[in-house]
């Protein structure tokens, strides 16, 4: 295994990390901005109001996107194992 192969695996792993975490990060960001906007417009400054909707939305997003995330990770792992078997 040469330096190029190691860098390529690192690049692919970084891309998989971004691809798998993106749906949850987007949902958390959208819900956070929406709640912050709602709080600013209504002058409600309840601290738990920021956490509860995020937790519920992230849980729903996790259930919704888990098949995609699992499939993506399994495919990456299979490609990685195929490279190991092939010797680089």
SULDA-V503828 format. One record per pair of residues at least 12 apart in sequence whose ideal C-beta (glycine too) atoms are under 10 Angstrom apart, sorted by sequence separation. I is the first residue (numbers start at 1). J is the second residue. D is the distance in Angstrom with one decimal. If there is no record, write none. Layout:
i:j:d
I:J:D
I:J:D
//
This chain:
i:j:d
38:50:9.9
36:49:9.8
35:49:6.3
36:50:7.4
35:50:5.5
38:53:9.2
35:51:9.1
35:52:9.1
32:50:7.2
35:53:5.5
31:50:9.3
32:51:9.8
34:53:7.9
35:54:7.3
34:54:9.9
32:53:8.6
31:53:5.5
32:54:6.0
35:57:9.5
31:54:5.2
34:57:9.2
30:54:9.9
31:55:9.4
29:54:9.6
31:56:8.5
32:57:9.1
28:54:5.8
31:57:4.3
27:54:8.6
28:55:9.5
30:57:8.1
31:58:7.8
28:57:7.1
31:60:9.9
27:57:5.4
28:58:5.6
31:61:9.0
27:58:6.2
30:61:9.8
27:59:9.9
24:57:9.4
25:58:9.5
27:60:8.0
28:61:7.9
24:58:5.9
27:61:4.0
23:58:9.9
24:59:9.9
26:61:8.3
27:62:8.9
25:61:9.6
24:61:5.5
27:64:8.8
23:61:5.9
24:62:6.5
27:65:8.4
23:62:8.7
26:65:9.8
24:64:10.0
23:64:7.9
24:65:7.1
23:65:4.2
22:65:9.1
23:66:9.6
20:65:8.9
23:68:7.3
24:69:8.5
23:69:7.4
22:69:9.6
20:68:8.5
21:69:8.6
19:68:9.1
20:69:4.9
19:69:8.5
20:70:9.1
20:72:5.8
16:69:9.9
19:72:5.9
20:73:6.2
19:73:9.3
16:72:6.6
17:73:9.9
20:76:8.8
16:73:6.8
19:76:8.9
16:75:9.0
17:76:9.8
16:76:4.8
15:76:8.8
16:77:9.2
13:76:7.6
16:79:9.8
12:76:6.8
16:80:9.6
9:76:10.0
12:79:7.6
13:80:8.3
12:80:7.9
9:79:9.5
9:80:6.9
12:83:9.5
9:83:7.3
8:83:8.9
9:84:9.8
5:83:7.5
9:88:9.8
8:88:9.9
1:83:8.8
5:87:9.7
6:88:9.5
1:84:9.0
5:88:5.0
4:88:9.3
1:87:7.8
2:88:7.1
1:88:4.6
//
